[in-house]
């Protein structure tokens, strides 16, 4: 089920919220778990069983690990649990890709089965692995399988994150508080996230579609597409994260932040501290540091960076463009560590501009349909393979989407926060904000509903991961 | 109002909106027809184990809730207004308003589609025509071609379009009617042209095809407000239009035969005029094969008009110059089947199509 759909907003959400708050504390987790399973089954009626089955070995292995603390068998059960989780991921997400690659290299020509990717499998698999590793690191194993299931399948963050580590959520599952303050914060975050997705990202998606279906290849159109794509991805994914965090707050949970103005980054290193933070943290904590991080010399650090970014690329999708995308960032991060940082420090403005362009290019790689498509897109930005500098359709779309692009640029920066902070400093500003907030939120909810009622199906881009 | 009170207001106010939305969705009666879009509303899907396990229930429920959402039309208006005023978008799904006329952008020129249409016409020509048939072709460039010139929207290059048609249909005489069409010749809220404003077009076509028409008509007002198809699509408050139709003795005595349903009818179907799309009053709308017989003809000339819906309103203006006009819509009947019903012997052939149909010729059989 999509957050940005009428069935979610006006059927599922009111029902689950009412039931949740009418249920006594001891039953709230059950309500959330049942609701989460219905939420997932709504979009993936068959794969809900795959998800539920994959939780069982994770639960049993963690109990066995705890029972065998300090023994060799603890590592054995940890490895078993991780291998089972990975086996599901490998089968559903990567089997086709591996078989196609082997088939292409060997030329055998064997038939490749069609395997449907369960939505959100990368996210919930990483949560299960987080649980297993955290138990291995000393966290208590969850005795109640329903509570563990709730951690894995909790609907706000089930299918597109943020990836919440077990360590951060375990205490909240057993005990959390609810208040008007938290719920109001959650509602605000949820509606703003929804507006980012429906009012901005989906409109920019129309611009991207106009480029993709057009055969006009002007330099302006390539840049327009690249900008629209970057903003679309940002507003789509960060909008989803806002909604997830907002819903979490309504139900008393505190999920980690996933984005902090990544498009204003001054370097690629900075970018990855601000973009999809929960994934970056997961790889840092569970892969990069265990591999030795930067503690074993620069050469080993470089190798570790390549491994982590190869896996990050592969996590995003079973296709070569994602692997290239990951390795592209590995290369940039290594270059920054070697000498780019010294330049960035001296030229702050240049560092922002270059980083922005590098991020822009990265998203072209990210969304490329093939390696040929990838090179065509990137070269097109610099006029290679294009027919002209300007084209009628590019100029028309520039005019038609100018305001949306400006709002996107404004919204992705820190200006809006700065303005709010400025208003908070004066009494008049505070009063304006307090009276204005419910009205603005209601207005946004009506607008989003209007767009949904009239709109077509538009899933979140990160669902395919 | 302090921060705590504001938070309570947000929770209660927004919570009430969700709850009210839910109650309205569940309790209010559901429309079965969406009149503005001239289609049936999605129905509540059947709830079976099969429909749940294959996901069809969920997909159909999504459509059902979207189609039957309370105050749907008002919300659609909010969307369109916000797109045009807040976001300053130039169009909404290709539709835009200029000087009170709603037009639909048709851009770019899809050469492959145009070639495919020309191939279909050549196929018809080679299958049915010979040296005894005079063949003509004309293109109706739609409202967008006129309005886009001043509004800054995009339209296909008419010169290139006509050039391709002339080259690919070298077996036909091209009759240009571009200069005769202005935006006022079309309905403000519909794709079609106004019959009362295309008399000059009919005259030019007739003159070029050697048919004699006097163009003497009385103008009649259809006694109901007319909203075109674009009005529902764009979901904005726009005034209704008046629809007129032209009559004379020849048209009144004309008999129309519907080959598909094996029945005769009048040129103007007043039952259809009361329906969702009053434009269907002209020759009863979408029919694959119909023949108009001119009982007052002083000629034995016959015309086979390959056409789209634009042809329905111009054919009555041409009938004076012919003993018989057969209208063929190859979007609804395969060209191979046409010869089973009608003879092409000695008939003139006119291919009269809107630029939109030719530019999106996947609908042609």
Interface residues (C-beta under 8 A of the other chain):
Chain A: X1 X5 X6 X7 X9 X10 X11 X13 X14 X15 X17 X18 X42 X43 X45 X46 X180 X181 X183 X184 X185 X187 X188 X191 X203 X214 X215 X216 X392 X393 X396 X399 X400 X401 X402 X403 X404 X407 X431 X434 X435 X437 X438 X441 X442 X445 X446 X447 X449 X450 X451 X452 X453 X454 X457
Chain B: X1 X2 X3 X4 X6 X7 X8 X9 X10 X11 X13 X14 X15 X17 X18 X19 X21 X22 X25 X52 X53 X54 X55 X58 X61 X62 X65 X66 X69 X72 X75 X76 X78 X79 X82 X86 X87 X88 X89 X90 X91 X107 X108 X152 X153 X154 X235
